[in-house]
Amino acid sequence: MKKRVLILCAGNSCRSQTAEGWWRQLGGDTWEVFSAGSQPVGNVHPLAIEVMRDGGIDISEQWSKHVDEFIGQPFDLVVTVCDGARETCPTLAGAEKTEHWPFEDPGGTDATGDNQLALFRRVRDEITESIRAYLAEL
């Protein structure tokens, strides 16, 4: 039986979408992976799509979802990737385990151009390493 993970971030446009894409790749067919937000912005940030594509993963078909869609569903793990989600998302009673992995918000910065792209890449790599480390411990 597949394990289920839900990754939460306030806007569900950058960090949680990146984590969803990487978890699917790294977890293979042993995980069902979902992401959502407490205040979803309605789209996946274009730079998140770009840096994931650079990493060999296509998240262009993913979409921004509200956490309420997942209330009452069972999850083996719920991971919050921003402090905003940790503070505003409802407690999911169906979660066997919860973890908080805060990452800088690459979409909520004043950086532009190459600086913003570098920030998206750095956060992508941090998320990737966190997922790799977690999966290696199982």
C-alpha positions in Angstrom: 0.0 0.0 0.0 1.3 3.4 -0.9 2.2 6.0 1.7 0.5 9.4 1.4 2.2 12.7 2.0 0.7 16.2 1.9 3.0 19.2 1.6 1.6 22.5 2.8 2.5 26.1 2.1 0.5 29.3 2.4 0.3 30.1 -1.4 0.9 26.6 -2.8 2.7 28.1 -5.8 6.5 27.6 -5.2 7.9 25.6 -2.3 5.1 23.1 -1.9 4.8 22.6 -5.6 8.5 22.0 -5.9 8.4 19.5 -3.0 5.4 17.8 -4.6 7.4 17.3 -7.9 10.5 16.1 -6.2 8.7 13.8 -3.8 7.0 12.1 -6.7 10.4 11.6 -8.4 12.3 10.5 -5.4 9.6 8.5 -3.7 8.7 6.6 -6.8 5.6 4.4 -6.9 5.6 4.0 -3.1 4.1 7.4 -2.3 1.0 9.3 -3.2 2.0 13.0 -3.2 -0.2 16.0 -2.8 0.4 19.7 -2.0 -2.0 22.5 -0.9 -2.1 25.9 0.6 -4.0 27.8 3.3 -4.3 30.8 0.9 -3.6 29.3 -2.6 -2.7 31.9 -5.2 -4.3 29.9 -8.0 -1.2 29.0 -10.1 2.3 27.5 -10.0 4.9 30.2 -10.1 6.6 30.3 -13.6 10.1 30.3 -12.1 9.2 27.2 -10.0 8.3 25.4 -13.2 11.5 26.6 -14.9 13.9 25.5 -12.2 12.2 22.2 -11.8 12.4 21.7 -15.6 16.1 22.5 -15.3 16.2 19.6 -12.7 14.5 17.2 -15.1 11.0 17.4 -13.5 8.0 18.8 -15.2 5.5 20.4 -12.8 3.7 22.5 -15.4 0.5 20.4 -15.1 0.3 20.8 -11.3 -2.1 23.4 -9.9 -2.6 25.4 -6.7 -5.1 23.7 -4.3 -6.7 24.7 -1.0 -5.9 22.6 2.1 -9.7 22.2 2.8 -9.8 19.7 -0.1 -7.8 17.3 2.0 -9.6 17.6 5.4 -10.7 14.2 6.6 -8.3 12.3 4.4 -5.6 10.0 5.9 -2.0 10.9 5.5 1.2 9.1 6.7 2.9 12.5 6.7 2.0 16.1 6.5 4.9 18.5 5.9 4.7 22.3 6.2 7.3 24.1 4.2 6.6 27.7 5.4 5.8 29.3 8.7 2.6 30.7 7.4 1.2 27.3 6.6 2.3 26.0 10.0 0.3 28.8 11.6 -2.8 28.9 9.4 -3.5 25.4 8.1 -6.0 23.4 10.0 -4.8 20.4 12.0 -5.3 17.4 9.8 -6.7 14.7 12.1 -5.8 12.0 9.6 -2.1 12.7 9.7 0.0 10.0 11.4 3.0 12.3 11.5 3.6 16.0 10.9 6.9 17.8 10.3 7.9 21.4 9.7 10.6 22.1 7.1 10.7 25.9 6.7 12.3 27.2 3.5 12.7 30.8 2.3 10.0 32.0 -0.1 11.6 32.5 -3.5 8.3 34.0 -4.8 8.0 36.5 -2.0 11.2 38.4 -2.5 12.2 41.7 -4.0 14.9 39.9 -6.0 14.6 40.1 -9.7 16.1 38.5 -12.8 19.1 36.3 -12.2 19.1 36.9 -8.5 15.5 35.6 -8.2 16.3 32.7 -10.4 19.3 31.8 -8.2 17.1 31.9 -5.2 14.5 29.6 -6.7 17.3 27.2 -7.6 18.8 27.3 -4.1 15.4 26.7 -2.5 14.7 23.9 -5.0 18.0 22.2 -4.0 17.3 22.6 -0.2 13.9 21.0 -0.7 15.4 18.2 -2.7 18.0 17.4 0.0 15.4 17.5 2.7 13.3 15.0 0.9 16.3 12.8 0.1 17.3 12.8 3.7 13.8 12.0 5.0 13.4 9.1 2.5 16.8 7.7 3.3 15.8 7.4 7.0 12.8 5.2 6.2 
